[in-house]
């Protein structure tokens, strides 16, 4: 059985042309070698897996290959690699400085590659300063690190610094496509793109993920196989979610989120991915920014199609909501509810439901037509021009109520004769929302709003007894208690209603506060009682009886006497211990 070599080692760059995504650095090093302008101390810094050590080895080989005809010569005796993570003491640096003095036997330079140089101790750095500043002519130091900020400034000032950047998704995908072709593997463009995204700018990680997915799916690398193996949410999940959001399908959206959680994904992963998806859609709204979208061509077309369905205002609000949910996720005690609330808010951004009528309980004309009743026509007021600047309006056939009454006032002598003056009654004037008068007006309006007028409608008026009425009243109290409205239920239980004049219920309360509370809930109360009694002529009469309030105000002595009536032993207890009340 042939020994398997992982792709990260098998396809390690052997020349600067093979290095992926670092053209600026490789061109600089090539020019420095050709022009004999290479510094003796170099610092390669950047994220993991971007080619720092590979470039150091290639550089060490190239500077020694001048005049050598053998292309396979790797000059192993001239290249010394030191792992500073395990060799970080002063003694290790002293051994290194002792070896520096000996010139190379083959080639021109001895190259010392010190990896993870930031792991050296403070004493080791100080011992290395002099040698690094004035090394022998035949010696070149190449330091490599992922954390440049941990290196002391005196070392940085003695080195020529090269900052390696992350490998772009596009470059990583193209290199993976090349490797798949070399190995005879058929790979979808989207599958390679997901691998490149998952690598997060590290080519070594991309190759490791590639090997893992190939072991899972074989010679045919599909997007579905990659998403299953890497346990990532693919684009289709977010495309479907956005379609549900745009169509305001909240139930389907919640079911899809539940399916996502059942697959083992985190709620924060889902909402963060949705925010990124909205960002990509926003990028597609403008042709100049489409190049910022790092996806395959097939997926790019899907983004463009969905971007045309989405408004810019919706996408901006969606990104803000999703990002806010992402920030609150870690501190939330109910994280699933937080995400569900966020996606429901997202699905409600573009919701254009039925606008509620501001005039409640007005019966539509269709109801009258179904009953065979012809609605009374209402004419719009007409304005006629006249020399004496009087405004005339046609008569309107509507009932006269306090809400619809309009006072007639004469036109002021200062008014423009060409512009009709419309005068509203005091009841229709707006009042400030910060005044006490407005608060009282609002309460009175709510009470009047709950009054239902049943005119010219054939509603039932069955006979009932006082016992039936009291039973319906108690049933409503029971319903209130079940709903948790114990305060209103206790107020309604203060007095038992009495039947007056066949259809009038009279109830007595000890103070004005109880009356107001009942009036606020009068609509629901009367609707319940009328439906239970099947009589829509029933009305409620509330009176205040101050004598009832006195019945509830007991002095401590009166309370004690009532307790003694129930348990005479309390009086013996008081006398035995000589207690005061």
C-alpha angles and dihedrals in degrees: 000000000000116000112251118230118198116242093243089065099030094054098036109144114263096183135028090255089064093055110106123224099353101094095138093056096042092049091050092051093046092052091047091053094046093047094041088239100128119138119231094228120047129177118204111195133172144097123316121282098018098116108271097134092037092054090048092054093045090050091049091052096046097050090053098043097075108118093008115117097192108091092190093061108115096182091227091169090058098049119075119186117197123188105215091194091071099023102050103126130105091249091058091053091047090053088050094051090049091056092048092071094064112086120227120269094211125032130004106279142043108216121202114198111194109190123201089011092173088074092071115112122247091254092049091051090052092048090051097050100086096045091047092050097048109020122169117272092251094054132084125182121208114188120193127193143155094209111052093169090069094061115094116249093241090064093045092052091057095052137073102234124218116188111208114207130214116273110256119238091244094053093045092049093050091050091049089050089054092050092047089053091049091053095043094245122150108221132179116235091233091050092056090045092055090050091050091049092048090053090063096214098317115118093195090056090048091054092047091051090046091055091048095051093045089054088053101045105023123215095342112071112193132177092243092053091050094049092048094048096043093039093228130145108250127216094262092067092058094040089055092045091052091049090053090048093050091048091047092236099156097167092053090046093053091048091051091050089051090052090050091053091047089059090061100259122141120244091232090053089055097047093043090051090049090053090051089049091054089049090053091049090050090051089054092056091078122049092216093060099043089096088067088068107098101198138107123278094254092050091044090061090053090051092051092050094050092043089060089057094050125074121224091237091055093049093050092050090044093053091048093050094045093046091049090051090049091053094049096044099089094050097043118107092203102040097169092053089049092056093043091051090049095052091046089054089048091053090050097054093086096030112130104184130172112298110237117239111248090215103072124208095014108147113232120235090247089069092058093046090053089053092048093248120136111227118234109252117238117208124209116242113260124213119215124193116238136168094238090056095237119154116222124191131188118251114265119214100222130123116267109248132159089251095055100038114115121192117226116230129179120249115262118245088235095058123105110259091215095057119067114228116227114203120197125202122250091253091062095049117113118242130202116270090223100057128093089231090060091051092052090045091052092052092048090048091052091051093048090045090060092057110102121204116206105189125164092357121123099231122164120267104183121174119254140176131239089252091056090051093049091048091054089048092053091046089055089051089052090052091051092051090050089053091051096250094133096153094060091040091055091049092052089049093057093086135018111233119242127211115243123184097351099285105034119095114201123198130177126216130185098230146016093256093065091048093053093049092052092046090054090057095036095111096057091040095051093042089055094046094045093050092046093049093037089227120115096187092074114119135182127236116193120192132178119233112186091193088069090059090055089056090061097045106085126176118225089256091052091049091051092049092051090050090050089053089060096039116020090187089078091071091053088050091052093050094044093056096030092238128177125224 
